[in-house]
Amino acid sequence: MGRTLCVWYPDWPLRRPDAPPDRPLQAVGEDNRVIAVNTLAWDAGVRHGMRRGEAEGVCPTVVTVASDPGIEAVRFEPVARAIEELVPKIELAAPGLVFAPVAGAVKYYGGEQPLVDLVTKEIDKVTGSGFKVGLASGPFAAQRAAERADPVLIVEDDAEFLSSLDVTSLGSEELAATFRWLGITTLGALAELPRDAVATRFGPLGTQAHRLAHGLDRAAHARQIPPDLDVEERFSPPLENLEQAAFVARAMANRLVSELRAHGAAPHRVEVTAEAADGTTRVRTWRNRDPFDEATLTERVRWQLRAWLDSARFRSGPGIRGGVVRLRIAPADVSGKGRQLALTDDARSVAEAERALIQAQAIVGIDGVMQAKPKGGRSPGDQVAWYRWGEEAPEAVDNAPWPGRIPNPSPALVPPEPPVLEVEWDGGMPTRVRLGSRWVEVLSWAGPWRDIGRWWEGQPGCDRYQIVTSAGAFLCEVREGVTYMAGVYD
């Protein structure tokens, strides 16, 4: 593998105006795990990968902030530009983590040490201290070098450096635990094993780990992918709104990944090109260790567009001025890790359905096409979580006891605002229900199920009943002496 430079800011998610400098501080990602800590939190025992609750148990005074990769990408754009002025073709893996192949730059600047000195000098002007720089053969070794740098580490002997690394550096806790159970604690010990034996025992994941232990990053796939799989869109009028840009990014990412998947392939690297209304063109390459899927590719394109648009709008930087008139996403470094279709899978129909939903969303608005997901709750309306189509489903708790929950089956129709329903009661039992201009007898009923309500928010409690009549079955709520129709059974 070619020599690669890695620049890493371990505290980049914490470099924000609302971060208190004199308190232990941690940033958590979407999975609620710690992704960055400051020195005070580290000294107190907080470590990367901990769950938020575990970290707060170790250090009760720690201040927690939620990572916002979009804003972090905007703030990182000046750093990326500073590196790009010295080393072309940089590749962003995440805000705060960048790789760059340095073969040409090393020849131009007269060696690796002069190049690293120039890079550190320029980024120090932009951000000050706190960065780590590693240089080794391939992105994997370069990133491991950056993690161990103080603040710079140029690896001379890659084999010796990699052999000393712990198996946890492979990034898979489960695989590392299995290796440790077998007595394999370092990459050097793993590299000594026969590749065939590792592949037989651990499959593709073990084969990749064995390659990394030998300093061989994942090889690009040899198959020829048609060049017309690049996706490109032109816009008139130009895109200036970030919400519009995010919508377009998702549609283009879905199209690119779907077309590559039809060829049994997936990209590990993509090149994002945007042309501004004034004719200037911006290009940025994003890299991912695992193949990009629709969600991760959408994220990277949206982050980059936000960085370019906000850089021009708020920071007077060389971003996208006047809006985006052309956007292109080109795959690179393609692997054969596309999804293997089953005999009954119909990828074309799925792609057509997704394209139709994207078009519908463009017509009715981003909030006009919604998805539903079951979740826990007492009333039928509480048992469904709605979210925008194309976005990740929210986390939902479904295994709680939910005292007072209505038993199955659920109503077929749940009105958003329950209307008043006239019910005659006799000794606490429903006897008649008024439907329009006529009264119908109650044939059977069940309940009540008591819901105390959110009394701390001033919401009153209610009693729920299931009532069956000759005209249909209803779920009713009785609140403060008034009966409401909360659902209709099919």
N, C-alpha and C positions, 0 to 999 in steps of 0.2 A: 504494500500500500504506500502511496505517496505521503511525504511529510505534511502534517496537518497542524495548524495553529488553533488552539482553543482558548477563547477568552470567556471567563465565567465570573459573574457577580453573585456570590452565594446569598447575599442579602437584598437582591434587587426588589422582590415584592415588598420589602420593608422601607424602601426609599420613597417615602411619600410624605406630604406635608403634615398629615395628622398623626404621624408616628412619634410618640414621646421619646426623646433621646436618653432620658435618665431612668427608664423603667425596663424591666425584662419584657421582651417583645417577641411575638411569634406570628407568622402568617400561615393560614390554613387554606388548602385547596377545596375544590368542590366535594371531594370525598371526606372532608373534615379531618384530614391528616396534615401534620406539620410539614411545610415545604421550605420554611426559612426561619432562622432565629438570629437574634443579635447576641453580642458577647455576654451580656448579663444573663440572658435566658440559658445560653449554653453552659455557663458556669454553674447555674442552678440545676443542671441535669436534663434540660429539654433537648431532645434529639429529633433529627429529621425522620419522618415516617411514623412518629407517634400519633395516636389519636388525640384529638383536642382535649377530651376529658382526662386522659392519662397525663398529658403534658401539664394541665392545670392542677392535677393532683401532685405532680412532682414540684411545681412552682406555683403556689396559689396566687401570687401577685403578678403573674405574667399577663400582659395585655395582648389580646388576640385581635388580629385584623384579617379580614377575608381578602384573599388574592383576587385582583381584577386584571387578568392578562391583557385585556384591551387597552386599558390605561397604561399598564406597564410597557406594552409595545410602543405606545406613543412616546413615552419618556425615554425608551431605549433607542429610538431612531437616530438621535445625534451621535450616539456611540457607534452604531452600525455604519453611519456615514464616515465617521473618523477612521474606522478600520478599513472601509472600502476605498478610501483615498490612497491607502498604502498598499493594500492587497485586494485585487479585484476578485470577483466571483465568491464573495462570502456567502455562507449558508447559515440561516437562523434556525435554531432548534426550538427556542423559546425565548421570551423576553429575558435578557440577562445571560443568554448562552449562545455563542456564535462560533462557527468553525470556518476555517479558510485554508484551502490548499496553497502551499507556499513555495512550490518548486521554482516558479518563475520569479517571484519576489526575492527569494534568497539569492539568485544569480544577480538580480538588479542591484540589491543593496549590499552585496559583498559578503553574505554569510547569514547564518541563523541568528547569532547574537545581535548584530547590528539591526536586523529586522525587528526582533523582539524589543530592543531598546526603543526603536522609533514608535512601535505600536503602544508600548506602555506610556511613553511620553505624551502621545496624542490623546489617549483616552484619559490620562490623568488630568489633562487640561479640561476635559469635558465633565468628568464626574468626581475627580479627586481619588483618594485611595479606596481600597476595599475590593479591588478586582484581583483575580488569579489568572495566570497565563501558563498554559502548558503547551509544549511542542513535542510531538512524537509521530510515529508512523501510523496513520489512520485515525479516524475520529474517536474510536473507543479508547485507544491508548492515550490520545491527546487529552481527552476529558478526564481520565484517571490521573494524568499528570497535573492538570489544572486543579483537581481536588486536593492534591498533595503539595501544591506550590506554595512558596512563601516569599514573595508573591509570584515568582517565576520559576519554572522548572523546565529545562530543556533536556529531554531524555536522549542520551547518547547510545545506550545499549538497550534496545527495545525488549529483547528476549529476557535479559536479566531483570529489567523493570517489571515486566508482566509476570514473570515467574514468582515474584515476591508478593503479588497482590492476593488478598483474601478472596475466597470464592463468592463472598457477598457482593463483590464489585461487578458481578455478572448482572445484577439487577433483578434476580428472581429469588425471593426468600425461600420458596418451596424447593427449588432446585438446589440452592445452597445448603439447605437443611439436609437434603438427601445425600449430597456429596459429603457433608460432615459426618453423617451417620456411617458412611462407607470409609471414613478416614482420609478423605481428600479435602484438605483445608486451604490449599493455595492453587493458583492457576498453573504454577509450575508442575505440581503433582498431577493436575488434570491433563496437562499437555503430554505427560509421559505415557498416558494410557493409549492403547491402540484406537484409532478413530472408528474402526468397524465395531469394536466392542462397545464404545460409547454410543454409537448410533443405534445398535441393536437394543441396548438397555434403556436409553433415554429418548430415542427418536429424534425428530428435527430440532427440538429445543436443546438437547444434549450435543448434537452435531454443531449447532451454532456456537454453543459455549466452548466446545473444543477448538473451533476455528479462532475464536477470540483469544483463547489461551495461547495460541500460536501467533497472535498478532495479525490475524487475517480477518479484516472486517467483512461483512456480508458482501458477497460478489454480486455485481449486476447480472440480471438474467440475460441469457444469450439470445432468446427468441427476438425476432424482429417485430416490433409493434408499428403498425401503420402510422405515418407522420400526421395524417389528417385527424388523429384523435385529440389534438389540441383543441380546446374550446375557447371561443372568442365571441364577444358581444360588443356591439357599438350602440351608443346612446345619444339620442337627440330628443329633448334637451339633455345637457350633461348631468351626470349624477353628482349632486352636491350634498345630499342628505345621507347621514350615516345609516339610517334605518333602511333606505332604499338600497344602499350599497350592500348591507348585510343580507337583504333578501336576494339580490342578484348573485352574491357570492354563494349562497346555499344552492340556488338553482344550478349554477355552473358546476359547483363541486359535485352535486348529485349526478349531473350528466357525464362528467369526466370519469368518475368512479364506476358508474354503470357501464359505460362503453369499454373501459379497461377490463371490467369483470367479465364481460362477454368474451374477451380474449384470454380469460384465465389468468389475469395479471393484476398487479397493484403497484402504485408508485411509492418509493421511499423518499423521493425528492421532487419538488415541483417548483417551477419558475413562474412567478406572478409578474405580469407586465401591465402597466396602466399608462394610458396616454391622456395628458391633460388637454383642456380646451385651448391652451396657448401653444400647443404643439410639442411640449416637452414630454419625454418618456421616462418612466421610472421602472426599474427592474429589481426584484428581490427574490432570492432563492430560499426556500424553507426545506428543512430536512427533518425526518422522523425516523427513529430507530425501527419502529414497527411500520408496516404498510399503512399509508393513509386510508382511512375510511371516510364516508361522507361527513361525519360530524367533526373529525379532527381537521380535515382539509378546509371545511367551512370556517372553522375557528381561525386557522392561520391566515386565510385570505381576508377575513373580516378584520383581524388585528392589523394586517398590513395596510389595508385601505384606510382604516381609522388613523393609523400613524401618519400616512401621507396627507390625508385631508386635514387633520388637526394641526399637523406641522405647518401647513400653508396658511391655515385660518387663524391660529392663535399664537404661533411661535415665530412667524415670519421666516420660516425655514424653506428649503427647496423641496416642498412637497408637491401636491397636485393643486394647481391654481385654476380656478374657474370650473372645477368639476371634472369628472372622468368621462371622456368620450369614447374610450375603447378599453376593454379589459380582456386579457388573455391569460389562460392557465395552461401551462405545458408540462406534461409528466416527464420525469427523468429517473434514472437509476431504478428501472422497473424490475420487479421480482415476479416469480410465478406463484405468489401466495394469494391469488384471487380465490374467491369462494368456489368450492366444488359443488356444482348443481346436482340435485337428486333427479331421478328420472321423471318425477312429477312436478318439478319446479318449472315455472314459466317466467324466465327473467324478462322477456320482452313485454309481457302483459304488466308485470310489476313496474317496469320503467315507464310504460305508457300511462299507467294509473298515477304514478308520481308526477309525471309531466302535466297531466290534467289537473292535479291538485295544485301544482305550482301556478298554472295559468289561472285557476279559480282564485287563488290567493292574490294574484296580481290584480284581479278585477274587483274583488270585494274587500281587499285590505288584508293585512297580515293577521288581524284578530278575527277575520271572518271565517276561517277554516280551523276548526278545533278538533283535538283528539280527546278521548276519555280513557281514564284508567281507574279500576276499582281501588277503593281505599277503605279504611276503617271509619266507623261513625255510627251514631245511634239512629238518626232518621235517614230515609232513602236519599234525600238530597245531599246529605253529608258523606255518602258512601261512594261518590264519584268525584275524581279530580280532573278538571279540564285544563288543557294546555295547548299552545299553538302547534299546529301541524308542522313537522320538521324540526321541532325542538326536543330536547331530552325530557323525558317524563319526570315530574317531581317525585321526590321520595315520599312514600306513603306508608303509614303504620297500619297494618291490617290484622295483627295478631293480639291486639289488646282485648280485654274482656268486654268493654263497652256495656256496662249495666244499663238496662232499659232499652236495649237495641230491639228493633222490631224483627220478629222471626221471619224466615223465608216462607213463601216467595216474596220478592220485592214487587212493588207496584209497577205497572207498565208505563204509566204516565205520572210525572211529578211536576206540577205547575211551579214556576219560579216564585210566584207570590200566591200562597194558598187563599182561595176565595172563601167567603163565609158560606156555611152550609147549615140550613135550618134542620134541626133534629129535635124531636120530642123525646123527653126523658121521663121515666117513671121509676122513682126510687133508685136512681143511679144507673138505670138500664135504658138503652136506646130502644124506642118502640116504633117510631115512624120517621121517615126522611122526606123532605120536600124537594122534588125535582121539577123545576119549572113551575107549572101551575097545578101540579097534582102531588098528592102524598102517596108514598109507597110504604108497605109494612116491612119491618126488619125481620128477616128470616132467621138470622143467627149473628152472633157477634162475639168478639174476644177482646180482652183487655181488662183494666187499663195497664199500659206500660208508662211508668212515671219517668219524666225527664226533668231534672231540677233546673235545667237551663244554665246559662252563664250568669249566675247571680252577681258575680263580681263586676260584670259589665252592665248590670241593670236589666238583663234579659229575664223575663219571667219564666217559670217552669210551665210544663203542660202535661196532660195525660193523653195518650194515644190509644185509639180503638180501631179495630178492624170490624167493619159493618157490612153484612151481606143482605141485599134486597133482591127482589125479582127483576129489577132493572140493572143490577150490577153490584160490584163490590167496591168499597171505598176504604181508604185510610183516613181517619179523622184525628184532628188535634183539638183539644179543649183547653183554651187559655183564658183565664179570668172570666169564666162563665160563657164564653163565646166558642162555638164549634166551627172549625175550618176544615176544608177538604184538602188534605196533604198529599193524596195520591189516589189513582184509579187503577184497579186490578183488571187484567185482561181475562 
